[in-house]
Amino acid sequence: MTANPDRSLTAADRLPAPAANHLAFMAAHRGSVEITADSLALEGDEEFFSWWAPLGEAVPIPAGAKTVRVFPFSGNGWPARLEQAGFKRAGELSYLRAPAAPDGPTLPDGVTLTVVEDNGQAREFALTQAAGFAEPGDTPEQTAWWEEDFTRNALRHYASADQTFYLLRSESEGAAVALALHSHGLAGIYAVATRPAHRGRRYAGLLLAAISAEAHGRGEQLALQTEVGSTAERLYRRSGFTEDFRTPLYVRH
């Protein structure tokens, strides 16, 4: 992350650990994050990644802001203010946290779980991630873009000391992936994806158990974000995650 050297010292310090971990991931994989005395801003590698967030009630909305995320520490009155400025609510993230457990996964026959250690595994991780995130109706161009983006980030970061990339194979094929970003006392869980042909086998749970065991050994808790009301949120809550806070997203129309 980048920061304005003249900003208030309390601006970044008051960020909750789950938010700080998420921003570290976004800075590594989605663009650059700037923290000033009165705002956060993600300048995405692509425009649709970008958003701005206020750090106080009286902060002016930037003229060019198209997407605004509101955190609990943004202050009161922002929903009404944004709606008056022509923004519409477009979603809401739930920031969840759970204690880590020491027991790793018990793998079924034919399944292996590997920490990515070379470029070939990184590429396999990225292609599995892209297949797992693909939406029905995606064009070949969209699929190729995501494959390239995920491959670039996997190759750039798999050897980073603060990130662990997990690749689960079934019958020697990349079936599911996840990564953990370690910061602020948390193992932030990201990029959880399973190829459609391998869904329904609880592979995400095996990956979660592997991340949890590593986090326990590092003295960390688990953290992640998911859409409010989603199937993923319900599954994580049943796995012991509890909510820290929510951040609604507003888009200018």
Backbone as CSV, one residue per row, in Angstrom:
resi,resn,N_x,N_y,N_z,CA_x,CA_y,CA_z,C_x,C_y,C_z
1,MET,0.841,-1.190,0.000,0.000,0.000,0.000,0.873,1.236,0.000
2,THR,0.371,2.306,-0.577,1.055,3.572,-0.519,0.308,4.491,0.413
3,ALA,0.984,5.485,0.927,0.338,6.398,1.857,0.923,7.789,1.698
4,ASN,0.123,8.801,1.939,0.572,10.176,1.935,1.395,10.408,3.193
5,PRO,2.664,10.840,3.089,3.483,11.011,4.280,2.988,12.122,5.189
6,ASP,2.112,13.007,4.690,1.604,14.099,5.510,0.279,13.763,6.191
7,ARG,-0.210,12.541,6.002,-1.514,12.185,6.558,-1.446,12.119,8.078
8,SER,-2.606,12.193,8.722,-2.685,11.984,10.162,-2.190,10.591,10.503
9,LEU,-1.449,10.467,11.566,-0.934,9.164,11.956,-2.047,8.211,12.347
10,THR,-3.217,8.742,12.700,-4.308,7.875,13.142,-5.131,7.348,11.978
11,ALA,-4.945,7.856,10.778,-5.814,7.460,9.661,-5.718,5.979,9.376
12,ALA,-4.501,5.446,9.215,-4.347,4.020,8.949,-4.439,3.206,10.222
13,ASP,-4.005,3.792,11.341,-3.965,3.034,12.590,-5.351,2.633,13.065
14,ARG,-6.378,3.382,12.678,-7.710,3.061,13.181,-8.439,2.061,12.306
15,LEU,-7.827,1.576,11.240,-8.457,0.560,10.413,-8.525,-0.753,11.178
16,PRO,-9.679,-1.407,11.242,-9.738,-2.744,11.840,-8.836,-3.705,11.084
17,ALA,-8.300,-4.676,11.805,-7.370,-5.620,11.188,-7.947,-6.299,9.946
18,PRO,-9.219,-6.731,9.941,-9.744,-7.359,8.718,-9.739,-6.410,7.511
19,ALA,-10.028,-5.127,7.740,-9.988,-4.169,6.648,-8.562,-3.955,6.163
20,ALA,-7.617,-3.852,7.093,-6.216,-3.657,6.713,-5.688,-4.848,5.921
21,ASN,-6.077,-6.062,6.333,-5.654,-7.255,5.598,-6.242,-7.253,4.188
22,HIS,-7.512,-6.907,4.071,-8.163,-6.859,2.764,-7.491,-5.828,1.866
23,LEU,-7.155,-4.674,2.421,-6.479,-3.648,1.636,-5.102,-4.123,1.181
24,ALA,-4.420,-4.895,2.025,-3.120,-5.445,1.625,-3.277,-6.382,0.434
25,PHE,-4.336,-7.192,0.436,-4.599,-8.064,-0.706,-4.903,-7.250,-1.959
26,MET,-5.762,-6.230,-1.814,-6.129,-5.421,-2.970,-4.910,-4.711,-3.547
27,ALA,-4.024,-4.222,-2.681,-2.815,-3.549,-3.151,-1.901,-4.506,-3.901
28,ALA,-1.886,-5.766,-3.492,-1.017,-6.752,-4.143,-1.616,-7.279,-5.445
29,HIS,-2.945,-7.464,-5.481,-3.564,-8.191,-6.589,-4.496,-7.367,-7.475
30,ARG,-4.879,-6.182,-7.042,-5.898,-5.453,-7.801,-5.486,-4.043,-8.202
31,GLY,-4.383,-3.521,-7.672,-3.980,-2.169,-8.027,-3.114,-1.560,-6.950
32,SER,-3.348,-0.295,-6.613,-2.613,0.371,-5.542,-3.604,1.023,-4.595
33,VAL,-3.265,1.052,-3.318,-4.125,1.627,-2.294,-3.428,2.835,-1.692
34,GLU,-4.136,3.947,-1.670,-3.599,5.156,-1.049,-4.434,5.508,0.175
35,ILE,-3.768,5.759,1.289,-4.417,6.177,2.524,-4.001,7.612,2.807
36,THR,-4.975,8.512,2.899,-4.707,9.894,3.264,-5.354,10.180,4.611
37,ALA,-5.312,11.432,5.034,-5.889,11.786,6.326,-7.393,11.580,6.370
38,ASP,-8.046,11.646,5.202,-9.505,11.610,5.224,-10.137,10.566,4.310
39,SER,-9.334,9.725,3.658,-9.951,8.764,2.748,-9.021,7.602,2.436
40,LEU,-9.631,6.549,1.893,-8.920,5.431,1.281,-9.284,5.426,-0.196
41,ALA,-8.361,4.977,-1.031,-8.681,4.870,-2.445,-7.954,3.684,-3.048
42,LEU,-8.708,2.820,-3.709,-8.126,1.744,-4.496,-8.109,2.180,-5.950
43,GLU,-6.927,2.351,-6.501,-6.764,2.645,-7.913,-6.523,1.318,-8.605
44,GLY,-7.569,0.750,-9.192,-7.499,-0.600,-9.723,-6.705,-0.711,-11.001
45,ASP,-6.137,-1.899,-11.230,-5.488,-2.173,-12.504,-6.482,-2.029,-13.652
46,GLU,-7.751,-2.303,-13.366,-8.853,-2.025,-14.282,-9.858,-1.151,-13.531
47,GLU,-10.593,-0.321,-14.260,-11.479,0.642,-13.610,-12.508,-0.025,-12.704
48,PHE,-12.986,-1.207,-13.098,-14.047,-1.828,-12.301,-13.546,-2.337,-10.947
49,PHE,-12.219,-2.363,-10.727,-11.692,-2.698,-9.409,-11.685,-1.489,-8.473
50,SER,-11.759,-0.278,-9.012,-11.484,0.940,-8.240,-12.657,1.337,-7.349
51,TRP,-12.331,1.886,-6.188,-13.329,2.508,-5.329,-12.661,3.514,-4.400
52,TRP,-13.490,4.349,-3.802,-13.036,5.370,-2.846,-13.839,5.194,-1.573
53,ALA,-13.224,5.475,-0.413,-13.922,5.350,0.873,-13.553,6.522,1.766
54,PRO,-14.534,7.169,2.375,-14.250,8.280,3.280,-13.802,7.781,4.648
55,LEU,-13.014,8.615,5.328,-12.582,8.320,6.697,-13.147,9.341,7.684
56,GLY,-14.210,9.996,7.307,-14.843,10.966,8.190,-16.150,11.445,7.608
57,GLU,-16.962,12.102,8.437,-18.304,12.497,8.019,-18.312,13.685,7.069
58,ALA,-17.343,14.603,7.205,-17.381,15.850,6.437,-16.485,15.820,5.209
59,VAL,-16.025,14.653,4.821,-15.104,14.538,3.688,-15.864,14.792,2.382
60,PRO,-15.340,15.648,1.497,-16.014,15.852,0.207,-15.871,14.637,-0.699
61,ILE,-16.915,14.366,-1.456,-16.881,13.264,-2.411,-16.090,13.721,-3.635
62,PRO,-15.045,13.000,-4.036,-14.282,13.408,-5.226,-15.176,13.476,-6.453
63,ALA,-14.942,14.477,-7.273,-15.797,14.671,-8.458,-15.781,13.466,-9.381
64,GLY,-14.639,12.785,-9.463,-14.537,11.655,-10.382,-14.892,10.314,-9.773
65,ALA,-15.327,10.287,-8.517,-15.637,9.012,-7.860,-16.870,8.379,-8.483
66,LYS,-16.732,7.130,-8.918,-17.855,6.392,-9.482,-18.360,5.307,-8.546
67,THR,-17.471,4.806,-7.675,-17.822,3.735,-6.752,-17.300,4.102,-5.368
68,VAL,-18.162,4.017,-4.371,-17.809,4.393,-2.998,-18.132,3.237,-2.068
69,ARG,-17.169,2.878,-1.237,-17.391,1.868,-0.208,-17.429,2.565,1.150
70,VAL,-18.428,2.242,1.949,-18.618,2.882,3.245,-18.274,1.892,4.352
71,PHE,-17.293,2.256,5.186,-16.879,1.434,6.315,-17.511,1.966,7.605
72,PRO,-17.532,1.163,8.667,-18.066,1.668,9.941,-17.336,2.912,10.431
73,PHE,-16.042,3.015,10.102,-15.259,4.166,10.550,-15.382,5.351,9.597
74,SER,-16.266,5.249,8.594,-16.479,6.375,7.673,-17.311,7.479,8.310
75,GLY,-18.041,7.160,9.392,-18.904,8.137,10.034,-20.346,7.982,9.614
76,ASN,-21.206,8.747,10.252,-22.645,8.633,10.027,-23.085,9.470,8.822
77,GLY,-24.242,9.103,8.303,-24.882,9.918,7.286,-24.492,9.651,5.859
78,TRP,-23.573,8.733,5.623,-23.104,8.528,4.253,-24.148,7.909,3.322
79,PRO,-24.951,6.946,3.739,-25.943,6.401,2.802,-26.863,7.476,2.217
80,ALA,-27.404,8.322,3.071,-28.302,9.375,2.582,-27.542,10.374,1.721
81,ARG,-26.348,10.716,2.139,-25.556,11.691,1.388,-25.214,11.173,-0.012
82,LEU,-24.847,9.908,-0.095,-24.496,9.331,-1.391,-25.713,9.232,-2.301
83,GLU,-26.847,8.854,-1.738,-28.062,8.777,-2.549,-28.444,10.151,-3.085
84,GLN,-28.259,11.192,-2.274,-28.552,12.548,-2.739,-27.606,12.968,-3.862
85,ALA,-26.391,12.393,-3.862,-25.399,12.729,-4.883,-25.530,11.863,-6.129
86,GLY,-26.550,11.013,-6.174,-26.789,10.212,-7.372,-26.223,8.816,-7.341
87,PHE,-25.795,8.344,-6.164,-25.285,6.981,-6.035,-26.421,6.039,-5.639
88,LYS,-26.304,4.788,-6.079,-27.254,3.752,-5.705,-26.510,2.597,-5.037
89,ARG,-27.144,2.022,-4.053,-26.529,0.889,-3.361,-26.416,-0.296,-4.327
90,ALA,-25.207,-0.928,-4.356,-24.957,-1.972,-5.355,-24.439,-3.262,-4.737
91,GLY,-24.475,-3.379,-3.431,-24.000,-4.596,-2.784,-23.466,-4.292,-1.404
92,GLU,-23.091,-5.348,-0.690,-22.588,-5.186,0.670,-21.713,-6.384,1.024
93,LEU,-20.523,-6.108,1.534,-19.616,-7.153,1.982,-19.722,-7.343,3.483
94,SER,-19.666,-8.595,3.897,-19.563,-8.943,5.310,-18.130,-9.368,5.599
95,TYR,-17.505,-8.737,6.580,-16.154,-9.097,7.014,-16.275,-10.080,8.166
96,LEU,-15.791,-11.297,7.939,-15.950,-12.391,8.892,-14.598,-12.789,9.474
97,ARG,-14.651,-13.335,10.695,-13.437,-13.773,11.365,-13.724,-15.063,12.135
98,ALA,-12.682,-15.901,12.304,-12.828,-17.157,13.052,-11.487,-17.525,13.662
99,PRO,-11.509,-18.252,14.789,-10.240,-18.763,15.330,-9.680,-19.844,14.427
100,ALA,-8.364,-19.957,14.399,-7.715,-21.011,13.624,-7.617,-22.282,14.455
101,ALA,-7.669,-23.416,13.780,-7.584,-24.722,14.439,-6.312,-25.429,14.001
102,PRO,-5.730,-26.253,14.876,-4.447,-26.880,14.542,-4.539,-28.063,13.595
103,ASP,-5.710,-28.680,13.478,-5.825,-29.905,12.693,-5.921,-29.587,11.206
104,GLY,-5.058,-30.185,10.413,-5.108,-30.020,8.970,-6.165,-30.919,8.358
105,PRO,-6.296,-30.891,7.041,-7.338,-31.678,6.373,-6.973,-33.156,6.268
106,THR,-7.999,-34.002,6.264,-7.846,-35.415,5.942,-8.258,-35.586,4.486
107,LEU,-7.301,-35.910,3.637,-7.559,-35.938,2.206,-8.098,-37.295,1.762
108,PRO,-9.121,-37.308,0.921,-9.626,-38.580,0.377,-8.654,-39.152,-0.645
109,ASP,-8.859,-40.406,-0.989,-8.001,-41.056,-1.984,-8.047,-40.283,-3.301
110,GLY,-6.899,-40.160,-3.924,-6.822,-39.499,-5.218,-6.715,-37.994,-5.155
111,VAL,-6.690,-37.438,-3.936,-6.632,-35.987,-3.757,-5.316,-35.611,-3.097
112,THR,-4.647,-34.595,-3.645,-3.436,-34.046,-3.041,-3.626,-32.551,-2.825
113,LEU,-2.926,-32.014,-1.847,-3.002,-30.584,-1.556,-1.578,-30.072,-1.414
114,THR,-1.213,-29.119,-2.266,0.160,-28.660,-2.379,0.242,-27.156,-2.171
115,VAL,1.276,-26.701,-1.475,1.604,-25.283,-1.452,2.412,-24.986,-2.711
116,VAL,1.981,-23.999,-3.474,2.616,-23.684,-4.756,4.071,-23.274,-4.524
117,GLU,4.975,-23.915,-5.268,6.404,-23.676,-5.075,7.152,-23.362,-6.363
118,ASP,6.498,-23.443,-7.525,7.214,-23.146,-8.768,6.250,-22.536,-9.776
119,ASN,6.815,-22.079,-10.891,6.015,-21.384,-11.892,4.947,-22.277,-12.520
120,GLY,5.274,-23.554,-12.723,4.296,-24.462,-13.298,3.086,-24.619,-12.396
121,GLN,3.318,-24.776,-11.097,2.206,-24.877,-10.154,1.433,-23.568,-10.080
122,ALA,2.151,-22.442,-10.171,1.478,-21.139,-10.139,0.534,-20.984,-11.324
123,ARG,0.976,-21.409,-12.490,0.109,-21.335,-13.678,-1.100,-22.261,-13.525
124,GLU,-0.890,-23.452,-12.980,-2.002,-24.378,-12.761,-2.984,-23.799,-11.756
125,PHE,-2.461,-23.157,-10.708,-3.305,-22.466,-9.728,-4.182,-21.438,-10.441
126,ALA,-3.567,-20.605,-11.283,-4.290,-19.521,-11.937,-5.374,-20.040,-12.871
127,LEU,-5.084,-21.065,-13.639,-6.080,-21.607,-14.565,-7.235,-22.268,-13.813
128,THR,-6.928,-22.904,-12.691,-7.988,-23.487,-11.863,-8.848,-22.394,-11.257
129,GLN,-8.203,-21.318,-10.787,-8.940,-20.182,-10.237,-9.858,-19.575,-11.292
130,ALA,-9.350,-19.370,-12.495,-10.162,-18.788,-13.560,-11.359,-19.675,-13.906
131,ALA,-11.137,-20.986,-13.961,-12.235,-21.904,-14.262,-13.280,-21.878,-13.150
132,GLY,-12.832,-21.759,-11.904,-13.759,-21.731,-10.785,-14.557,-20.450,-10.696
133,PHE,-13.965,-19.337,-11.139,-14.647,-18.044,-11.070,-15.484,-17.742,-12.314
134,ALA,-15.333,-18.538,-13.368,-16.025,-18.252,-14.629,-17.536,-18.232,-14.425
135,GLU,-18.180,-17.300,-15.125,-19.632,-17.163,-15.069,-20.249,-17.704,-16.352
136,PRO,-21.445,-18.285,-16.262,-22.125,-18.699,-17.493,-22.295,-17.502,-18.431
137,GLY,-21.997,-17.709,-19.677,-22.127,-16.620,-20.641,-20.884,-15.794,-20.840
138,ASP,-19.800,-16.077,-20.077,-18.548,-15.365,-20.310,-18.068,-15.603,-21.737
139,THR,-17.579,-14.560,-22.365,-17.047,-14.691,-23.714,-15.636,-15.266,-23.656
140,PRO,-15.135,-15.817,-24.761,-13.745,-16.278,-24.792,-12.753,-15.175,-24.426
141,GLU,-13.055,-13.938,-24.820,-12.177,-12.815,-24.499,-12.156,-12.554,-22.998
142,GLN,-13.308,-12.623,-22.360,-13.359,-12.432,-20.908,-12.616,-13.543,-20.182
143,THR,-12.812,-14.774,-20.621,-12.112,-15.901,-20.000,-10.606,-15.733,-20.130
144,ALA,-10.151,-15.362,-21.328,-8.716,-15.193,-21.548,-8.157,-14.063,-20.688
145,TRP,-8.937,-12.987,-20.507,-8.467,-11.861,-19.689,-8.249,-12.293,-18.246
146,TRP,-9.236,-13.020,-17.688,-9.101,-13.463,-16.302,-7.960,-14.467,-16.149
147,GLU,-7.794,-15.359,-17.097,-6.680,-16.306,-17.032,-5.343,-15.572,-17.019
148,GLU,-5.225,-14.555,-17.864,-3.976,-13.780,-17.907,-3.758,-13.012,-16.606
149,ASP,-4.824,-12.388,-16.094,-4.716,-11.618,-14.856,-4.328,-12.511,-13.683
150,PHE,-5.016,-13.636,-13.522,-4.718,-14.539,-12.414,-3.315,-15.141,-12.544
151,THR,-2.905,-15.454,-13.776,-1.568,-16.011,-13.976,-0.498,-14.988,-13.606
152,ARG,-0.679,-13.760,-14.049,0.293,-12.709,-13.717,0.430,-12.545,-12.202
153,ASN,-0.680,-12.519,-11.493,-0.625,-12.332,-10.045,-0.064,-13.552,-9.329
154,ALA,-0.414,-14.744,-9.796,0.127,-15.952,-9.160,1.642,-16.019,-9.323
155,LEU,2.128,-15.745,-10.524,3.571,-15.777,-10.756,4.283,-14.697,-9.953
156,ARG,3.642,-13.570,-9.768,4.259,-12.452,-9.057,4.341,-12.696,-7.554
157,HIS,3.366,-13.436,-7.001,3.240,-13.450,-5.545,3.402,-14.816,-4.868
158,TYR,3.455,-15.914,-5.612,3.440,-17.209,-4.917,4.639,-17.398,-4.001
159,ALA,5.759,-16.739,-4.288,6.951,-16.875,-3.448,7.027,-15.810,-2.367
160,SER,6.026,-14.939,-2.260,6.052,-13.881,-1.250,5.931,-14.475,0.146
161,ALA,6.695,-13.919,1.074,6.691,-14.439,2.447,5.340,-14.258,3.134
162,ASP,4.551,-13.272,2.691,3.277,-12.996,3.351,2.083,-13.630,2.645
163,GLN,2.332,-14.497,1.639,1.236,-15.146,0.935,1.524,-16.630,0.742
164,THR,0.471,-17.442,0.880,0.579,-18.883,0.656,-0.502,-19.294,-0.335
165,PHE,-0.086,-19.909,-1.435,-1.003,-20.361,-2.477,-1.188,-21.878,-2.343
166,TYR,-2.442,-22.317,-2.259,-2.763,-23.731,-2.086,-3.419,-24.267,-3.361
167,LEU,-2.911,-25.390,-3.831,-3.446,-26.042,-5.030,-3.885,-27.454,-4.668
168,LEU,-5.184,-27.720,-4.811,-5.736,-29.050,-4.552,-5.964,-29.740,-5.886
169,ARG,-5.411,-30.937,-6.023,-5.581,-31.725,-7.237,-6.427,-32.958,-6.927
170,SER,-7.259,-33.325,-7.893,-8.027,-34.557,-7.838,-7.707,-35.356,-9.084
171,GLU,-7.192,-36.559,-8.870,-6.772,-37.400,-10.001,-5.823,-36.627,-10.923
172,SER,-4.879,-35.925,-10.296,-3.798,-35.200,-10.981,-4.254,-33.959,-11.735
173,GLU,-5.518,-33.564,-11.588,-6.000,-32.340,-12.231,-6.225,-31.267,-11.176
174,GLY,-5.823,-30.015,-11.495,-6.132,-28.910,-10.606,-7.635,-28.794,-10.426
175,ALA,-8.112,-28.960,-9.179,-9.550,-28.992,-8.926,-10.043,-27.794,-8.123
176,ALA,-9.216,-27.306,-7.198,-9.643,-26.205,-6.337,-8.415,-25.476,-5.811
177,VAL,-8.595,-24.201,-5.487,-7.486,-23.378,-5.025,-7.959,-22.419,-3.945
178,ALA,-6.998,-21.884,-3.214,-7.222,-20.785,-2.287,-5.864,-20.195,-1.952
179,LEU,-5.859,-18.955,-1.489,-4.610,-18.374,-1.007,-4.866,-17.672,0.314
180,ALA,-3.795,-17.572,1.111,-3.840,-16.858,2.382,-2.849,-15.712,2.342
181,LEU,-3.296,-14.540,2.781,-2.411,-13.391,2.928,-2.267,-13.102,4.414
182,HIS,-1.026,-13.097,4.882,-0.739,-12.988,6.308,-0.352,-11.555,6.654
183,SER,-1.206,-10.871,7.412,-0.891,-9.525,7.890,-1.810,-9.166,9.035
184,HIS,-1.363,-8.267,9.889,-2.185,-7.728,10.968,-2.761,-8.825,11.873
185,GLY,-1.971,-9.890,12.068,-2.395,-10.973,12.944,-3.450,-11.877,12.351
186,LEU,-3.666,-11.790,11.046,-4.717,-12.560,10.384,-4.157,-13.324,9.195
187,ALA,-4.782,-14.456,8.914,-4.617,-15.137,7.630,-5.870,-14.827,6.829
188,GLY,-5.764,-13.843,5.946,-6.894,-13.487,5.103,-7.056,-14.508,3.985
189,ILE,-8.254,-15.010,3.806,-8.522,-16.080,2.844,-9.101,-15.472,1.570
190,TYR,-8.460,-15.771,0.439,-8.860,-15.187,-0.838,-8.771,-16.240,-1.931
191,ALA,-9.355,-15.910,-3.088,-9.236,-16.727,-4.303,-9.716,-18.158,-4.107
192,VAL,-10.735,-18.361,-3.280,-11.289,-19.706,-3.092,-12.130,-20.049,-4.321
193,ALA,-11.729,-21.082,-5.042,-12.418,-21.423,-6.290,-12.300,-22.915,-6.561
194,THR,-13.374,-23.493,-7.089,-13.404,-24.910,-7.456,-13.909,-25.052,-8.884
195,ARG,-13.208,-25.856,-9.675,-13.695,-26.119,-11.033,-15.109,-26.710,-10.973
196,PRO,-15.990,-26.326,-11.892,-17.368,-26.836,-11.864,-17.457,-28.354,-11.802
197,ALA,-16.596,-29.072,-12.515,-16.672,-30.537,-12.548,-16.337,-31.178,-11.207
198,HIS,-15.736,-30.398,-10.291,-15.307,-30.958,-9.011,-16.110,-30.411,-7.824
199,ARG,-17.167,-29.701,-8.094,-17.951,-29.123,-7.006,-18.790,-30.197,-6.312
200,GLY,-19.185,-29.881,-5.096,-19.976,-30.811,-4.307,-19.156,-31.841,-3.565
201,ARG,-17.820,-31.716,-3.571,-16.951,-32.685,-2.896,-16.276,-32.090,-1.657
202,ARG,-16.678,-30.890,-1.284,-16.189,-30.224,-0.071,-14.692,-29.914,-0.140
203,TYR,-14.217,-29.629,-1.352,-12.802,-29.296,-1.498,-12.474,-27.953,-0.850
204,ALA,-13.411,-27.016,-0.873,-13.166,-25.728,-0.224,-12.922,-25.922,1.269
205,GLY,-13.642,-26.872,1.877,-13.435,-27.161,3.290,-12.047,-27.720,3.572
206,LEU,-11.526,-28.529,2.648,-10.169,-29.058,2.807,-9.136,-27.934,2.720
207,LEU,-9.343,-27.025,1.787,-8.440,-25.879,1.670,-8.511,-25.007,2.918
208,LEU,-9.712,-24.772,3.418,-9.887,-23.969,4.623,-9.168,-24.601,5.808
209,ALA,-9.243,-25.942,5.926,-8.561,-26.624,7.024,-7.046,-26.491,6.911
210,ALA,-6.532,-26.524,5.690,-5.093,-26.359,5.491,-4.648,-24.949,5.876
211,ILE,-5.408,-23.941,5.453,-5.084,-22.561,5.812,-5.190,-22.369,7.319
212,SER,-6.210,-22.966,7.925,-6.414,-22.829,9.360,-5.244,-23.416,10.143
213,ALA,-4.754,-24.570,9.716,-3.628,-25.186,10.418,-2.379,-24.318,10.310
214,GLU,-2.124,-23.762,9.131,-0.970,-22.870,8.981,-1.137,-21.625,9.847
215,ALA,-2.342,-21.037,9.830,-2.597,-19.837,10.615,-2.425,-20.111,12.107
216,HIS,-2.886,-21.270,12.559,-2.735,-21.619,13.972,-1.260,-21.668,14.350
217,GLY,-0.455,-22.245,13.493,0.976,-22.311,13.762,1.642,-20.952,13.776
218,ARG,1.066,-19.979,13.098,1.608,-18.625,13.052,0.982,-17.714,14.097
219,GLY,0.059,-18.257,14.888,-0.607,-17.437,15.902,-1.609,-16.453,15.325
220,GLU,-2.212,-16.804,14.200,-3.144,-15.904,13.521,-4.584,-16.394,13.658
221,GLN,-5.513,-15.487,13.439,-6.914,-15.831,13.229,-7.199,-15.859,11.735
222,LEU,-8.375,-16.384,11.371,-8.809,-16.416,9.978,-9.717,-15.227,9.699
223,ALA,-9.647,-14.708,8.485,-10.517,-13.599,8.089,-10.845,-13.734,6.616
224,LEU,-12.025,-13.258,6.244,-12.431,-13.246,4.834,-13.586,-12.280,4.654
225,GLN,-13.922,-12.037,3.395,-15.069,-11.194,3.055,-15.977,-11.966,2.103
226,THR,-17.277,-11.755,2.245,-18.223,-12.400,1.349,-19.464,-11.533,1.225
227,GLU,-20.205,-11.709,0.146,-21.408,-10.913,-0.067,-22.467,-11.262,0.976
228,VAL,-23.078,-10.234,1.525,-24.138,-10.429,2.514,-25.293,-11.196,1.871
229,GLY,-25.758,-12.228,2.562,-26.885,-13.015,2.076,-26.536,-14.092,1.079
230,SER,-25.250,-14.245,0.764,-24.842,-15.237,-0.232,-24.772,-16.629,0.370
231,THR,-24.746,-17.628,-0.504,-24.551,-19.007,-0.048,-23.225,-19.152,0.664
232,ALA,-22.186,-18.478,0.146,-20.868,-18.551,0.778,-20.908,-18.022,2.203
233,GLU,-21.632,-16.929,2.433,-21.722,-16.382,3.787,-22.354,-17.401,4.728
234,ARG,-23.426,-18.041,4.306,-24.084,-19.026,5.162,-23.149,-20.200,5.466
235,LEU,-22.397,-20.638,4.473,-21.479,-21.760,4.682,-20.370,-21.393,5.660
236,TYR,-19.802,-20.200,5.512,-18.729,-19.786,6.415,-19.241,-19.588,7.836
237,ARG,-20.437,-19.064,7.971,-21.000,-18.909,9.317,-21.204,-20.270,9.982
238,ARG,-21.633,-21.257,9.213,-21.795,-22.602,9.772,-20.445,-23.213,10.136
239,SER,-19.361,-22.706,9.529,-18.019,-23.195,9.824,-17.377,-22.482,11.002
240,GLY,-18.119,-21.587,11.653,-17.610,-20.935,12.857,-17.194,-19.491,12.690
241,PHE,-17.383,-18.913,11.496,-17.044,-17.509,11.294,-18.139,-16.609,11.852
242,THR,-17.736,-15.495,12.438,-18.674,-14.495,12.927,-18.343,-13.146,12.292
243,GLU,-19.346,-12.291,12.238,-19.183,-11.027,11.521,-18.538,-9.966,12.404
244,ASP,-17.547,-9.277,11.828,-16.954,-8.107,12.469,-17.716,-6.841,12.090
245,PHE,-17.963,-6.651,10.799,-18.667,-5.462,10.323,-19.048,-5.673,8.860
246,ARG,-19.833,-4.729,8.331,-20.246,-4.758,6.923,-19.840,-3.475,6.227
247,THR,-19.638,-3.563,4.904,-19.315,-2.366,4.124,-20.197,-2.338,2.875
248,PRO,-21.204,-1.474,2.846,-22.014,-1.332,1.637,-21.247,-0.615,0.538
249,LEU,-21.605,-0.937,-0.703,-20.970,-0.358,-1.877,-22.014,0.465,-2.639
250,TYR,-21.606,1.667,-3.071,-22.505,2.549,-3.810,-21.872,2.895,-5.150
251,VAL,-22.701,2.913,-6.188,-22.246,3.210,-7.546,-23.015,4.412,-8.076
252,ARG,-22.296,5.342,-8.715,-22.937,6.531,-9.275,-23.596,6.182,-10.615
253,HIS,-24.838,6.569,-10.767,-25.580,6.291,-12.002,-25.813,7.579,-12.775
